[in-house]
Amino acid sequence: MPRTFVARFRARSYEMDALGHLNHAVFLNYFEQARIDALDAAGFPAAEFGRGGWMVYLVRIEVEYHREVRLGDEIEVHTFVEGIRNASMTIRQTAFKQDDPANPVVEARVVAVWIGTDGRPARIPDTARTAFGWGPRGLS
């Protein structure tokens, strides 16, 4: 079973658009921070990530907006690795209002590629696969 990581945010005044909704682009910031938090919780802190000889590049992101978020709403972003290939992983992220966890407000599907020291795609290490709830050959 893939491991789910949870990050929490509160919609701030300067993140609102002219109509009083959380600006759509702000979710990309929330999702990015949630991915960084997930890597950190999985044992791959951003400050030390390069020491392992890896980088992670986003190559695709699809976002689907369902409901509005207003000033002060508390948001939970759930992040998990939906699939792993040799050098890439598909990450699923879903944002919920904390007071309504049954109805997502935004969902994203992200494809990330692990890059080695030579700047080319590299096999995702088994330690990372295991940390995200996957074994060397698939789901644990």
C-alpha positions in Angstrom: 0.0 0.0 0.0 1.5 3.4 -0.9 2.4 5.6 2.0 0.3 8.8 2.3 1.9 12.0 3.5 -0.3 14.9 4.8 0.6 18.6 4.8 -1.5 21.4 6.2 -2.0 25.0 5.0 -4.2 28.0 5.8 -5.5 30.2 3.0 -3.9 33.7 3.5 -5.2 37.1 2.4 -2.4 37.7 -0.2 -3.2 34.4 -1.9 -6.8 35.5 -2.8 -7.8 36.5 -6.3 -10.1 39.5 -7.2 -13.2 37.4 -6.5 -12.1 36.3 -3.0 -11.1 32.8 -3.9 -7.7 31.2 -3.4 -5.9 31.9 -6.6 -5.6 28.7 -8.7 -1.8 29.0 -9.0 -1.4 29.0 -5.2 -2.4 25.3 -5.2 0.8 24.6 -7.2 2.8 26.2 -4.4 0.9 24.1 -1.8 1.4 20.9 -3.8 5.1 21.7 -4.2 5.6 22.2 -0.5 3.7 19.1 0.2 5.9 17.1 -2.1 9.0 18.5 -0.4 7.5 17.6 3.0 6.8 14.1 1.8 10.3 13.6 0.6 11.6 14.9 3.9 9.3 12.6 5.9 10.4 9.7 3.7 14.0 10.3 4.6 15.1 12.4 1.7 15.3 16.0 3.0 15.7 18.6 0.3 18.8 20.1 2.0 20.6 16.7 1.7 19.0 15.3 -1.4 21.9 16.0 -3.7 24.3 14.2 -1.4 22.8 11.0 -2.6 23.6 12.0 -6.2 20.0 12.6 -7.2 17.6 15.3 -8.2 13.9 15.1 -9.0 12.5 17.0 -11.9 8.9 17.5 -12.6 8.0 16.8 -16.2 4.2 16.9 -16.1 1.5 18.2 -13.8 -2.3 17.9 -14.4 -4.6 19.9 -12.0 -8.3 19.5 -11.7 -10.2 22.1 -9.7 -13.4 21.1 -8.0 -14.4 23.6 -5.3 -13.5 27.1 -4.0 -11.3 27.9 -1.1 -11.7 31.1 0.8 -9.7 33.2 3.2 -8.9 31.3 6.4 -9.9 27.9 5.1 -7.6 25.2 6.4 -6.4 22.8 3.8 -4.9 19.3 4.0 -2.9 18.1 1.0 -2.6 14.3 0.8 0.4 13.1 -1.2 1.2 9.6 -2.3 3.2 7.8 -5.0 0.6 6.2 -7.3 3.0 4.4 -9.6 6.7 3.9 -10.0 8.6 3.0 -13.2 12.4 2.6 -13.6 13.3 6.4 -13.4 9.9 8.1 -13.0 7.1 8.1 -10.5 3.5 9.3 -10.7 2.5 11.3 -7.6 -1.1 11.9 -6.7 -2.0 14.9 -4.6 -5.5 15.8 -3.3 -6.4 18.9 -1.3 -9.3 18.9 1.1 -10.8 21.5 3.4 -10.1 20.2 6.9 -13.7 20.5 7.9 -14.8 18.5 4.8 -12.4 15.7 4.1 -14.8 13.7 2.0 -14.9 16.3 -0.9 -11.6 17.2 -2.6 -11.2 20.9 -3.7 -8.3 20.2 -6.0 -6.5 17.1 -7.3 -3.2 16.9 -9.1 -1.3 14.2 -10.9 2.4 14.8 -11.1 5.1 12.9 -13.1 8.6 13.3 -11.7 11.9 11.9 -13.0 14.8 11.0 -10.8 18.0 12.4 -12.2 21.6 11.2 -11.5 24.8 13.1 -11.1 25.3 12.9 -14.9 22.1 14.9 -15.5 20.3 11.9 -17.0 17.4 9.9 -15.7 18.4 7.4 -13.1 16.8 4.4 -11.5 14.8 5.3 -8.4 16.7 3.8 -5.5 15.2 0.9 -3.6 15.4 2.9 -0.4 13.1 5.6 -2.0 10.7 2.9 -3.4 10.4 1.4 0.1 10.0 4.8 1.8 7.0 5.6 -0.4 5.4 2.2 0.3 6.7 0.4 -2.8 9.0 -2.5 -3.0 11.8 -3.0 -5.5 9.4 -4.6 -7.9 6.0 -3.0 -7.1 3.7 -2.3 -4.2 4.8 -3.6 -0.9 
